[in-house]
Structures are given as structure tokens and as C-alpha cells.
Amino acid sequence: MKENSASTAGFWGGAPWISRLLMLPPIFILAMIGLRLLSNPSGAVGEDMHLTLDTARAVTHMRVFGVFPAGYAVVLVFCLVAKERLRMGLSLIAFLMLTALVVRLYGISVDGTLFQDEKGLVLAEIVFFGLATVGVALETLRRRRGS
């Protein structure tokens, strides 16, 4: 019996590290998107989205847009470093991924975008939403256990 509770305590003691691992890919992706838009907006949208920014104003607006994913990544790193903020960070990721998924599916339905063209992003958003939701549940259970 003692061995079982020791292994359970070991799992819950390691749970914050599992939560941190779940947060790393979205943090990295958001940081890369933000940095690409901040450093080379024309190249970022040209290569990824096949768009052309025809005016200096359009380039500046896209560069400013890069602040949002980069800033989100910074906030998530802030949540990552403290065990008490892990659930908040995972909740933010889940909320962002669910919102992106809903907006993408809405865009597909009303804009005429082919689902085939968006399939990879839809899948990524579903996976990251699912992983973040698992992380939120893990952190909620860990807190209830007092670990």
C-alpha cells in the first residue's frame, strides 16, 4: 500500500512538468509566428498565405499584428514558470485554439475556402485544444490533491 501511494505522489509531483511540456509547442509556434510577422511581414504572409502586402501601411499593420501572437507567447511563458499559473496558461491555450478553430470553420463555411486547404490547421487546432484541455484537467486534479 505504501508503495502505491509513493508512486501516486510521484506522478502528482511530476504533473506540473507534464503541464509545462504540453504548453511548450503552442508557446514556440506563437513566438515564431509573432517574430516572423514582426521581422518580415511581407515574407511571412507571402510564403505562408500567398498574399501580397502592396503598401507600406499594409506592411506596418501586419507587423503590428505580429505583436499579438508574440505577446501571447510572452504571457504563456509567464504562466509556464510558476506552478500556480500553469492552469491559467493551459486555459489560455485552450481558449485560443478553440476560438481559432471556430473562426476557421466559420470562414470555411462563409468565405468559400476549401476545407482541404485548411485541413492541417484545423487538425493542429483540435490537437492543441485537446492537449491543453487535458492539461487543465490534470492541473485541476493536482490542485485538489494539494500537490
N, C-alpha and C positions, 0 to 999 in steps of 0.2 A: 504494500500500500504506500509506503514511504517513497519507494522508487517512482511510482506512478505520479505522485504529487510533485516530485522533483522534476520529472520530465515535463509536466504541465507548466510548472513555474518557469522552466527553461524556455518553453515555447512562448509564453506570455512575456517573458523578459526580452525575447528576441523580436517580438511583434513590431515594436517601433522601427526596427531595421527593415522588416518586410514592407512596412508602410513607406519608408523612405525609398526603397527600391522601386515601388510602384509609382512614386512621384517623379523619379529621375527622367524617364523618357519624355513625358509631356513638358517638363522644365526645359530639357535640351531642345526639343522641337520648337517650343515657343521662343526660346532665346535665339535659335538660328533664324527663324522667320523674322523676328524683330531686327536682328543685326543685319540680315540681308537687305531688308527694306530701308533701314537707316543708312547703310553704307552705299548701296547701289539700287535705288528703287526701280530704275528703268530696266536693269538687267534682271532683277528679281521677278518682276511681273512679265517681262518679255519671255524669259525662259520657262517659267512655271505656268503662266496663264495665257501666253500668246497674245498679250496686249501691248499696245504702244502708248507711251505717255508723250503726247505731242507738244505740250507746252511746259515751260518752266514751272508754272503754277501746279500743273498736274504732278510733276516730279516732287515738288515740295509737299503737296498734300499726301502723296504716297509715302514719302519719307516720314512725315508726321504720323501717319497710320502705323508705322513700324514701332512707335512708342508703346502702343497697346499690347502687342504680344511680348515685347521686351519687358515692359513694366509688370505684366502679369507674371513673367518668369521670375523677376526680382521678388515679388510678393511671395511666390511659391517657395523660393529659396529661404526667405524669412520664416515661412511656416516649417520648412524642412529641418531647420537647425534646432528647433525646440520640440521636445516630445509633447508638450502641452498644445502645440499648434498643428500637429500632424493631421488631426481630423478636419480642421478648418481648411488646410491646404488640399486634402483629398476631396473635400466637399466642393471647393472652388473648381478643381479639375473636373469633377463630375458635372457640375453646373455648366461649365464652359463647353464640355463635349456634348452634353445633351442639347444645349442651345444651338451649337453649331450644326448638329445633326438635324434638328427640327427646321432650322433655316435652310439648310442644304436641300432637304426633302421638299420643303415648300418651293424653293427655287426651281427644283427639277419639275415640279408639277405645274408651275405657272409660267416659267421662262422658256420652256421648251428644251432645256438642257437634257441631253441623253443620260439616262441612268448609267449606261455602260461607261461613259466618260468620268463619272463621279464615283463609281463603284469602289475604287481603292480608298478614297477619302471617307466614304460612308462606313466602310468596314473598319478603318482606323478609328473613327469617332466612336463606333459601337464598342470596339475593344477597349479603348481608353476609358470610356464611360463605365463599362463593366468592371474593369480593374480598379478604378477609383471608388466605385460603389462597394466592391469587396473590401477595399482598404478602409472606407468609412465604417463598415460593419465591424471589421477587425479592431479598429481603434475604439469603437463604442463598447465592444465586449471587453477589451483590455481595461478601459476606464472603469467599467462596472466591477471588474475583478480587483481593482485597486492596484494594478501593476504599473 
